[in-house]
Amino acid sequence: MKQLDILIEPSFQSTMEEMGIFSNEEYNSDAVLFEQGYNMFYIEIEPGEEFIIKAHTQGHVDCSEITYKFIRKKEKWETDEDLRDDEYDADDCVMFSLSPGNYMFLEDGITIKELES
């Protein structure tokens, strides 16, 4: 099975803080975006492995070559039908994002499942 590569991107706000810029100050947004891009990195996940997307970051999954499935966790108030409403058309998927949280790349090599925190 092929490993999953996830591009980790720090948030704009956390990048500003790292640069010592506060939101009430004037700043060059292009410089912040450059620094944000500079601080991106990939993590490699093997099938069957759990992984974490840390706070103040998000993960990007490229599904242009392999169509990955995403199973998000069910909220207490949701039904199984609510989850089916969130399914996307796999043919239209180019990339999707993962919010901070715990995930597992399942053994089938195409499914990413969001776990309870």
Phi and psi in degrees as a GROMACS rama.xvg file:
@    title "Ramachandran Plot"
@    xaxis  label "Phi"
@    yaxis  label "Psi"
@TYPE xy
-86.1496  143.201  LYS-2
-73.8824  158.946  GLN-3
-99.3047  126.889  LEU-4
-103.793  123.73  ASP-5
-117.621  126.734  ILE-6
-84.2021  119.185  LEU-7
-95.9742  125.382  ILE-8
-119.467  123.638  GLU-9
-69.941  153.016  PRO-10
-70.506  158.019  SER-11
-61.142  -44.2292  PHE-12
-63.0593  -44.6145  GLN-13
-67.7873  -31.8848  SER-14
-66.1411  -42.765  THR-15
-59.38  -46.4972  MET-16
-61.79  -41.2885  GLU-17
-62.7452  -32.1816  GLU-18
-82.8171  -4.42797  MET-19
81.1415  22.4109  GLY-20
-104.198  133.361  ILE-21
-104.656  151.917  PHE-22
-63.6879  -21.1175  SER-23
-87.1374  -0.155751  ASN-24
-96.0921  158.518  GLU-25
-76.8082  143.135  GLU-26
-151.959  161.927  TYR-27
-93.1279  108.199  ASN-28
-64.0245  -29.9101  SER-29
-64.3659  -37.8452  ASP-30
-65.8032  -39.2485  ALA-31
-66.6322  -44.1732  VAL-32
-62.0141  -39.4278  LEU-33
-61.4184  -46.9206  PHE-34
-64.0502  -39.6221  GLU-35
-60.366  -45.4255  GLN-36
-65.6397  -36.3345  GLY-37
-64.5685  -31.4911  TYR-38
-90.4113  4.79794  ASN-39
-73.9863  150.936  MET-40
-154.644  162.29  PHE-41
-100.654  145.411  TYR-42
-116.382  146.068  ILE-43
-111.052  125.681  GLU-44
-118.891  129.14  ILE-45
-88.4877  150.646  GLU-46
-55.242  136.64  PRO-47
88.2375  0.692003  GLY-48
-99.1755  139.846  GLU-49
-88.1301  150.731  GLU-50
-149.393  163.432  PHE-51
-124.646  134.879  ILE-52
-99.3946  114.344  ILE-53
-71.6893  161.484  LYS-54
-58.047  150.195  ALA-55
66.1618  20.7062  HIS-56
-137.626  169.405  THR-57
-143.263  153.823  GLN-58
-105.865  142.369  GLY-59
-116.971  127.626  HIS-60
-110.159  122.262  VAL-61
-87.7514  119.24  ASP-62
-117.844  34.4249  CYS-63
-76.0826  -30.1019  SER-64
-97.7882  -44.929  GLU-65
-118.543  130.173  ILE-66
-85.9743  106.061  THR-67
-87.0236  149.433  TYR-68
-103.917  146.177  LYS-69
-124.161  127.065  PHE-70
-113.852  110.445  ILE-71
-87.1354  159.237  ARG-72
-70.8739  149.26  LYS-73
-87.3432  127.777  LYS-74
-74.0552  156.997  GLU-75
-57.513  -34.3683  LYS-76
-87.8657  -5.85623  TRP-77
-91.1194  154.835  GLU-78
-105.35  170.15  THR-79
-61.9796  -31.6596  ASP-80
-65.63  -36.1017  GLU-81
-60.8539  -40.1454  ASP-82
-65.898  -38.598  LEU-83
-64.1476  -30.3799  ARG-84
-64.6939  -22.7015  ASP-85
-87.8044  -4.29143  ASP-86
-64.8153  143.974  GLU-87
-107.985  161.146  TYR-88
-77.9272  112.904  ASP-89
-58.6316  -29.1364  ALA-90
-69.114  -24.3721  ASP-91
-90.3359  -7.68481  ASP-92
-77.2182  124.746  CYS-93
-111.974  -40.8337  VAL-94
-158.259  145.272  MET-95
-135.503  162.096  PHE-96
-111.169  148.777  SER-97
-113.645  127.046  LEU-98
-75.7023  167.43  SER-99
-55.9816  136.625  PRO-100
159.123  -173.153  GLY-101
-103.016  138.088  ASN-102
-139.908  164.839  TYR-103
-136.259  133.824  MET-104
-92.6541  108.475  PHE-105
-68.8845  161.946  LEU-106
-60.3308  -22.2534  GLU-107
-69.6556  -13.1347  ASP-108
79.8486  5.75706  GLY-109
-133.829  -6.66146  ILE-110
-112.061  130.696  THR-111
-111.288  124.9  ILE-112
-116.571  129.608  LYS-113
-80.0471  131.051  GLU-114
-102.524  160.68  LEU-115
-65.164  139.863  GLU-116
